[in-house]
Amino acid sequence: MTKEAIIKEFEAIAGAENVMTGETDRHAYSYDAAVLDSVMPALVVRPRTSEALGAVTKLCNDNGLPLTVRGAGTNLSGGTIPHPGGVVVLTNGLNRILEINEADMYAVVEPGVVTAQFAAEVAKRGLFYPPDPGSQAVSTLGGNVAENAGGLRGLKYGVTKDYVMGVDFWDVNGELVKSGSRTVKCVTGYNLAGLMVASEGTLGVFDKIILKLVPPAQAAKSMMAVFPSMKAASETVASIIANKIVPATLEMMDNFTIRTVENFRGAGLPVDAAALLLIEVDGHPAQVADEAAVVERICKENGATELHVAKDAAERDAVWQARRDALPALANLKPTCVLEDATVPRSKIPAMIEALEEIAKKLDLTIGTFGHAGDGNLHPTILTDKRNKEEWERVEKGIDMIFDKALAMGGTLSGEHGIGLSKSKYMAQETSKATLAYARRMKSVLDPKGILNPDKIIGAE
């Protein structure tokens, strides 16, 4: 079909008002939060019904049109950058919470539901949805599942994959595939829902998602511990875990990040601190009291110079808002902000912190480090200007060195940001050539024409 004819087909399926072909509209969806070059799609489509989503998927496949599904575009690995001449399919028109079942503690949602809005609706029913990515105010549940998003509570509560009970998705032929169940246990057939988690839109198009809910903790206590060095703070993290304490949240910020956040919002952070640990324990009130006492003792034994315990909900919220401000505050400083998520075993955190400091010094780079220290998921954030070619070359070398160090310590390329385009070149280094070949064979069977988010995760052959 001609381009005009194909556009009319999309309009017949989704409505003319939901098919965007203008340059301004297409440019708006040519990039995401990753520091990568934009790619203009041929058109953008916003299906508003399940049936329209399936029909759009089939139309793309029938005509060999590369298809990239996009939620809010907050991912940091280039997972929603379109393929040249491809179609961007938006899920923000599929944003209904279809069911919240309080008795059986699950929910059924469409992929375009915003994460924080969903968590708030669940909380109104006296239940809890733990995954809390930093982008939760705008990111969507479909995108969270596609990237296996994490968040501050990942240490104790896990990440998105731990709450996916089932997924309905459209295959490239426009057939609806169903996997999983609303039951606590389900071993019916292949775990296709598990396969779809972290698939980044390369294997199917999400239609509905079944998510597990849990009871909220009865009590919580938040603390901020001040340390004279990053080494002391990172050793404290290892010591807390070694003492069999699993906080709900255990976050770290270095001095550069502390000062930047304080300048950004004025949160009352101690700007002379070399490092901060932000810690929350939750559970039964007696358990919270016991674990908080152990955490306070460990912090002091490891050299904490100050320990502040939130007195009320307002102080608790202020502590966690300061942590969530880390990325926007750092991003404010330079034209280009490269946020990575190299992840290492928790026992290797002190060594990884030291390695990051050495890389920054050796390459003369500005790196602010913060992150989910409790699960080894650090966020070294490089501040630069991509237009400065010489500096950008040093940044790219630094990124290579960060991943080399993480992998050498038995770590992984990504704890929560996904692989997308930006990290696909490192995949064989962490896995193997045989692993990539296996994945490519699987992809070629499920997506023979290669239309589903081409080149992501496994790269181009």
C-alpha positions as CSV (number, residue, x, y, z in Angstrom):
1,M,0.0,0.0,0.0
2,T,1.0,3.6,-0.5
3,K,1.8,5.7,2.6
4,E,-1.5,7.6,2.1
5,A,-3.4,4.3,1.9
6,I,-1.8,3.0,5.1
7,I,-2.6,6.1,7.0
8,K,-6.2,5.8,6.0
9,E,-6.2,2.2,7.3
10,F,-4.8,3.4,10.6
11,E,-7.4,6.1,10.7
12,A,-10.2,3.6,10.0
13,I,-9.0,1.5,13.0
14,A,-8.1,4.2,15.6
15,G,-10.0,7.3,14.3
16,A,-8.4,10.2,12.4
17,E,-7.9,12.2,15.5
18,N,-5.7,9.4,16.9
19,V,-3.3,9.2,13.9
20,M,-0.6,11.9,13.9
21,T,1.5,12.5,10.8
22,G,2.7,16.1,11.3
23,E,6.4,16.8,11.8
24,T,5.8,18.4,15.3
25,D,3.8,15.4,16.5
26,R,6.3,12.9,15.1
27,H,9.3,14.8,16.6
28,A,7.6,14.7,20.1
29,Y,7.9,10.9,20.0
30,S,11.3,10.6,18.3
31,Y,13.3,10.4,21.6
32,D,13.0,9.2,25.2
33,A,14.9,9.9,28.4
34,A,18.0,8.2,27.2
35,V,21.0,10.3,26.0
36,L,20.7,9.0,22.4
37,D,20.0,10.6,19.0
38,S,16.3,11.0,18.1
39,V,14.8,9.1,15.3
40,M,11.7,10.4,13.5
41,P,8.8,7.9,13.1
42,A,6.7,7.8,10.0
43,L,3.5,8.3,12.1
44,V,2.1,8.0,15.6
45,V,-1.1,6.1,16.5
46,R,-3.1,6.2,19.7
47,P,-5.5,3.2,19.9
48,R,-8.2,3.7,22.5
49,T,-9.6,0.2,22.6
50,S,-8.2,-3.3,23.0
51,E,-9.5,-4.3,19.6
52,A,-7.9,-1.3,17.9
53,L,-4.5,-2.1,19.6
54,G,-4.6,-5.6,18.1
55,A,-5.7,-4.4,14.7
56,V,-2.9,-1.7,14.7
57,T,-0.4,-4.4,15.5
58,K,-1.6,-6.7,12.7
59,L,-1.6,-3.8,10.2
60,C,2.0,-3.0,11.0
61,N,3.0,-6.6,10.6
62,D,1.1,-7.1,7.4
63,N,2.9,-4.1,5.9
64,G,6.3,-4.7,7.5
65,L,6.2,-1.5,9.5
66,P,8.5,-1.4,12.5
67,L,6.4,-0.9,15.7
68,T,7.5,0.8,18.9
69,V,5.1,0.8,21.8
70,R,5.4,3.9,24.0
71,G,4.0,4.7,27.4
72,A,5.4,7.9,29.0
73,G,8.9,7.6,27.4
74,T,10.7,7.8,30.7
75,N,13.0,4.9,30.2
76,L,16.7,5.6,30.3
77,S,18.1,3.0,27.9
78,G,16.5,4.0,24.5
79,G,13.8,1.4,24.7
80,T,11.2,3.7,23.1
81,I,13.3,5.4,20.4
82,P,11.5,4.4,17.2
83,H,13.0,2.7,14.2
84,P,13.4,4.9,11.1
85,G,10.2,5.0,9.1
86,G,8.4,3.1,11.8
87,V,5.2,3.5,13.8
88,V,5.0,4.7,17.4
89,V,2.0,3.2,19.2
90,L,0.9,5.1,22.3
91,T,-0.8,3.4,25.2
92,N,-2.0,6.5,27.0
93,G,-5.4,6.0,25.4
94,L,-5.6,2.6,27.2
95,N,-5.6,3.8,30.8
96,R,-8.3,2.1,32.7
97,I,-8.0,0.3,36.0
98,L,-10.4,-2.6,35.1
99,E,-10.6,-4.3,38.5
100,I,-9.2,-4.0,42.0
101,N,-10.1,-7.2,43.9
102,E,-9.7,-6.6,47.6
103,A,-10.6,-10.2,48.6
104,D,-8.1,-11.9,46.4
105,M,-5.6,-9.0,46.4
106,Y,-5.0,-8.4,42.7
107,A,-5.8,-5.8,40.1
108,V,-6.3,-5.8,36.3
109,V,-5.1,-2.8,34.4
110,E,-4.6,-1.5,30.9
111,P,-1.0,-0.7,30.0
112,G,-1.4,3.1,30.0
113,V,-2.4,3.4,33.6
114,V,0.0,5.8,35.4
115,T,2.0,4.0,38.2
116,A,1.5,6.5,41.0
117,Q,-2.2,6.9,40.3
118,F,-2.7,3.2,40.4
119,A,-0.8,2.9,43.7
120,A,-3.0,5.7,45.1
121,E,-6.2,3.9,44.1
122,V,-5.0,0.7,45.6
123,A,-4.1,2.4,48.8
124,K,-7.7,3.7,49.1
125,R,-8.8,0.1,49.3
126,G,-6.4,-0.6,52.2
127,L,-3.9,-2.5,49.9
128,F,-0.4,-1.8,48.7
129,Y,1.4,-1.9,45.4
130,P,5.1,-1.7,46.3
131,P,7.1,-1.0,43.0
132,D,7.9,2.7,43.0
133,P,10.2,3.7,40.1
134,G,11.5,7.3,40.3
135,S,9.4,8.2,37.4
136,Q,6.2,6.8,39.0
137,A,4.3,10.2,38.8
138,V,4.3,9.8,35.0
139,S,5.5,6.4,34.0
140,T,2.9,3.7,33.0
141,L,2.4,0.2,34.2
142,G,2.9,-1.2,30.7
143,G,6.3,0.5,30.5
144,N,7.1,-0.7,34.1
145,V,6.5,-4.3,33.0
146,A,8.3,-3.9,29.7
147,E,11.4,-2.6,31.5
148,N,10.9,-4.6,34.8
149,A,11.1,-1.3,36.7
150,G,12.4,-1.2,40.2
151,G,12.4,1.6,42.7
152,L,13.3,2.6,46.3
153,R,11.5,-0.3,47.9
154,G,13.1,-3.0,45.7
155,L,15.4,-4.3,48.5
156,K,12.6,-5.7,50.6
157,Y,9.6,-5.8,48.3
158,G,11.2,-6.7,44.9
159,V,10.6,-5.2,41.5
160,T,7.8,-5.2,39.0
161,K,8.3,-8.8,37.9
162,D,7.5,-9.9,41.5
163,Y,4.0,-8.5,41.1
164,V,3.0,-9.7,37.6
165,M,0.5,-12.5,37.8
166,G,-0.5,-12.5,34.2
167,V,-0.3,-10.7,30.9
168,D,-2.7,-10.6,27.9
169,F,-0.8,-9.4,24.8
170,W,-1.2,-9.2,21.1
171,D,1.2,-11.2,18.9
172,V,2.3,-9.8,15.5
173,N,-0.7,-11.5,13.8
174,G,-3.1,-9.6,15.9
175,E,-4.0,-12.6,17.9
176,L,-4.6,-12.2,21.7
177,V,-2.3,-14.4,23.8
178,K,-3.2,-15.0,27.4
179,S,-0.8,-16.1,30.1
180,G,-1.0,-16.3,33.9
181,S,-4.0,-16.1,36.2
182,R,-5.8,-14.3,38.9
183,T,-5.0,-17.2,41.3
184,V,-2.1,-17.2,43.7
185,K,-0.6,-20.3,42.1
186,C,-0.8,-21.0,38.3
187,V,1.4,-23.5,36.4
188,T,-0.7,-23.7,33.3
189,G,1.7,-24.0,30.3
190,Y,4.7,-22.0,29.5
191,N,5.4,-18.9,31.6
192,L,4.7,-16.5,28.8
193,A,3.9,-13.7,31.2
194,G,7.3,-14.0,32.7
195,L,8.8,-14.0,29.3
196,M,7.1,-10.7,28.5
197,V,8.5,-9.0,31.6
198,A,11.6,-7.0,30.6
199,S,11.0,-7.8,26.9
200,E,10.9,-4.1,26.1
201,G,8.2,-4.5,23.5
202,T,10.2,-6.9,21.4
203,L,8.0,-9.9,21.7
204,G,4.4,-8.7,21.9
205,V,2.1,-5.7,22.6
206,F,0.6,-5.6,26.1
207,D,-3.2,-5.5,26.3
208,K,-4.0,-6.2,30.0
209,I,-1.9,-6.9,33.0
210,I,-2.8,-8.7,36.2
211,L,-0.9,-7.4,39.2
212,K,-0.5,-8.8,42.7
213,L,-1.3,-6.5,45.7
214,V,-0.2,-7.0,49.3
215,P,-1.3,-5.7,52.7
216,P,0.5,-2.5,53.8
217,A,2.9,-2.4,56.7
218,Q,1.4,-1.5,60.0
219,A,4.3,0.8,61.0
220,A,7.4,2.3,59.5
221,K,10.4,4.4,60.8
222,S,12.6,6.5,58.5
223,M,16.2,7.5,59.4
224,M,18.9,9.6,57.9
225,A,22.5,8.7,58.9
226,V,25.4,11.1,58.2
227,F,28.8,9.7,57.4
228,P,32.3,11.2,57.1
229,S,33.1,9.1,54.0
230,M,31.5,7.1,51.2
231,K,33.5,4.1,52.3
232,A,32.0,4.2,55.8
233,A,28.5,4.6,54.4
234,S,28.9,1.7,52.0
235,E,30.4,-0.5,54.6
236,T,27.4,0.3,56.8
237,V,25.1,-1.0,54.1
238,A,27.0,-4.3,53.9
239,S,26.9,-4.6,57.7
240,I,23.1,-4.0,57.9
241,I,22.4,-6.8,55.4
242,A,25.0,-9.1,57.1
243,N,23.0,-8.6,60.3
244,K,20.0,-10.1,58.6
245,I,18.1,-6.8,58.6
246,V,16.2,-6.1,55.3
247,P,15.0,-2.5,55.4
248,A,12.1,-1.5,53.1
249,T,14.4,1.2,51.7
250,L,18.2,1.7,52.0
251,E,19.4,4.6,49.9
252,M,22.8,6.3,49.5
253,M,23.8,9.8,48.4
254,D,27.3,11.2,48.0
255,N,28.4,14.7,49.0
256,F,28.1,16.1,45.5
257,T,24.5,14.9,45.2
258,I,23.7,16.1,48.7
259,R,24.8,19.6,48.0
260,T,23.1,19.6,44.6
261,V,19.7,18.5,46.1
262,E,20.0,21.0,48.9
263,N,20.6,23.8,46.3
264,F,17.7,22.5,44.2
265,R,15.0,22.5,46.9
266,G,16.4,23.4,50.3
267,A,15.5,20.1,52.0
268,G,17.7,20.8,55.1
269,L,20.3,18.2,54.2
270,P,23.7,18.4,55.9
271,V,25.8,19.8,53.0
272,D,29.1,19.0,54.8
273,A,28.3,15.3,55.0
274,A,30.5,13.1,52.8
275,A,27.6,10.6,52.4
276,L,24.1,10.0,53.6
277,L,22.2,6.8,54.1
278,L,18.4,7.1,54.0
279,I,16.8,4.1,55.7
280,E,13.3,2.9,56.3
281,V,12.2,-0.2,58.2
282,D,8.6,-1.3,58.2
283,G,6.4,-4.1,59.4
284,H,4.7,-4.9,62.7
285,P,5.3,-2.1,65.3
286,A,7.4,-4.4,67.5
287,Q,9.5,-5.5,64.6
288,V,10.0,-2.0,63.4
289,A,11.2,-0.9,66.9
290,D,13.6,-3.8,67.1
291,E,15.0,-3.4,63.6
292,A,15.4,0.3,63.9
293,A,17.4,-0.1,67.1
294,V,19.8,-2.6,65.4
295,V,20.2,-0.2,62.4
296,E,20.9,2.7,64.6
297,R,23.6,0.7,66.5
298,I,25.2,-0.5,63.2
299,C,25.3,3.1,61.9
300,K,27.0,4.4,65.0
301,E,29.5,1.5,65.1
302,N,30.4,2.3,61.5
303,G,31.2,5.9,62.2
304,A,27.9,7.8,61.6
305,T,28.4,11.3,63.0
306,E,24.7,12.0,63.1
307,L,21.5,10.0,63.1
308,H,18.1,11.7,62.5
309,V,14.9,9.8,63.0
310,A,11.7,11.2,61.3
311,K,9.3,12.3,64.0
312,D,6.2,12.3,61.9
313,A,4.8,11.6,58.4
314,A,5.8,15.1,57.2
315,E,9.5,14.6,58.2
316,R,9.4,11.1,56.6
317,D,8.0,12.5,53.4
318,A,10.7,15.2,53.3
319,V,13.4,12.6,53.6
320,W,12.2,10.6,50.7
321,Q,11.4,13.6,48.6
322,A,15.0,14.7,49.0
323,R,16.1,11.3,47.6
324,R,13.6,11.5,44.7
325,D,15.0,15.0,43.9
326,A,18.5,13.6,43.2
327,L,18.1,13.0,39.5
328,P,16.2,16.3,38.6
329,A,18.6,18.3,40.8
330,L,21.7,16.8,39.1
331,A,20.2,17.1,35.6
332,N,19.8,20.8,36.3
333,L,23.5,21.4,36.4
334,K,24.7,20.5,32.9
335,P,23.1,20.2,29.4
336,T,23.6,16.4,29.4
337,C,22.9,14.1,32.3
338,V,23.8,10.4,31.9
339,L,22.2,8.3,34.6
340,E,23.5,4.7,34.7
341,D,22.4,1.8,36.9
342,A,25.4,-0.5,37.2
343,T,24.5,-3.1,39.8
344,V,26.8,-5.3,41.9
345,P,26.4,-7.8,44.7
346,R,25.8,-6.0,47.9
347,S,29.0,-7.0,49.4
348,K,30.8,-5.3,46.5
349,I,29.3,-1.9,47.1
350,P,32.4,-0.5,48.9
351,A,34.6,-1.6,46.1
352,M,32.3,-0.3,43.4
353,I,32.1,3.1,45.1
354,E,35.8,3.3,45.2
355,A,36.0,2.3,41.5
356,L,33.5,5.1,40.5
357,E,35.6,7.6,42.4
358,E,38.8,6.4,40.6
359,I,37.0,6.6,37.1
360,A,35.8,10.1,37.8
361,K,39.3,11.2,38.8
362,K,41.2,9.4,36.0
363,L,38.9,10.8,33.2
364,D,38.3,14.2,34.8
365,L,34.5,13.6,34.9
366,T,31.8,15.0,37.2
367,I,30.0,12.0,38.6
368,G,27.3,12.3,41.3
369,T,26.5,8.9,42.9
370,F,23.3,7.9,44.6
371,G,21.0,4.9,44.4
372,H,19.5,1.8,45.9
373,A,22.6,0.8,47.9
374,G,20.7,-1.9,49.8
375,D,20.3,-4.0,46.7
376,G,23.6,-3.0,45.0
377,N,21.9,-0.9,42.4
378,L,23.9,2.3,42.2
379,H,23.2,5.3,39.9
380,P,26.5,7.0,38.9
381,T,25.3,10.1,37.1
382,I,27.7,11.8,34.7
383,L,27.2,15.5,34.1
384,T,28.5,16.8,30.8
385,D,27.7,18.5,27.6
386,K,27.4,16.1,24.6
387,R,28.2,18.9,22.2
388,N,31.8,19.0,23.6
389,K,33.2,16.1,21.5
390,E,36.4,15.7,23.5
391,E,34.5,15.5,26.8
392,W,31.9,13.2,25.4
393,E,34.6,10.7,24.3
394,R,35.8,10.7,27.9
395,V,32.2,10.1,29.1
396,E,31.8,7.1,26.7
397,K,35.1,5.7,27.9
398,G,33.9,6.2,31.5
399,I,30.6,4.3,30.8
400,D,32.6,1.4,29.4
401,M,34.8,1.4,32.5
402,I,31.8,1.5,34.8
403,F,30.3,-1.6,33.2
404,D,33.6,-3.4,33.0
405,K,34.1,-2.9,36.7
406,A,30.5,-4.0,37.6
407,L,30.7,-7.1,35.5
408,A,34.1,-8.0,36.9
409,M,32.6,-7.9,40.4
410,G,29.9,-10.3,39.4
411,G,27.4,-7.6,38.7
412,T,25.0,-6.8,35.9
413,L,24.5,-4.2,33.2
414,S,21.1,-3.1,34.5
415,G,19.3,-3.4,37.8
416,E,16.1,-1.6,36.6
417,H,16.7,0.6,33.5
418,G,16.7,-2.1,30.9
419,I,19.0,-2.7,28.0
420,G,17.3,-1.0,25.0
421,L,19.6,0.5,22.5
422,S,22.2,1.9,24.9
423,K,23.4,-1.3,26.5
424,S,22.8,-3.9,23.8
425,K,26.5,-3.8,22.8
426,Y,27.5,-5.1,26.2
427,M,25.1,-8.0,26.3
428,A,27.6,-10.7,25.1
429,Q,30.0,-9.5,27.7
430,E,27.6,-10.3,30.5
431,T,25.9,-13.3,29.0
432,S,27.5,-15.1,26.0
433,K,27.3,-15.3,22.2
434,A,25.2,-18.4,22.6
435,T,22.8,-16.6,24.8
436,L,22.3,-13.8,22.2
437,A,22.0,-16.4,19.4
438,Y,19.3,-18.2,21.4
439,A,17.4,-15.0,22.0
440,R,17.6,-14.0,18.4
441,R,16.2,-17.4,17.3
442,M,13.3,-17.1,19.7
443,K,12.6,-13.5,18.5
444,S,12.7,-14.6,14.8
445,V,10.0,-17.2,15.4
446,L,7.7,-14.9,17.4
447,D,8.4,-11.9,15.1
448,P,9.5,-13.2,11.7
449,K,9.5,-9.8,10.0
450,G,11.3,-8.2,12.9
451,I,8.8,-5.4,13.3
452,L,8.5,-5.4,17.2
453,N,10.9,-2.7,18.5
454,P,13.8,-3.6,16.3
455,D,17.4,-3.7,17.5
456,K,16.5,-3.4,21.2
457,I,18.1,-5.7,23.8
458,I,19.8,-8.1,21.4
459,G,20.9,-5.5,18.9
460,A,21.0,-5.9,15.1
461,E,22.5,-9.1,13.8
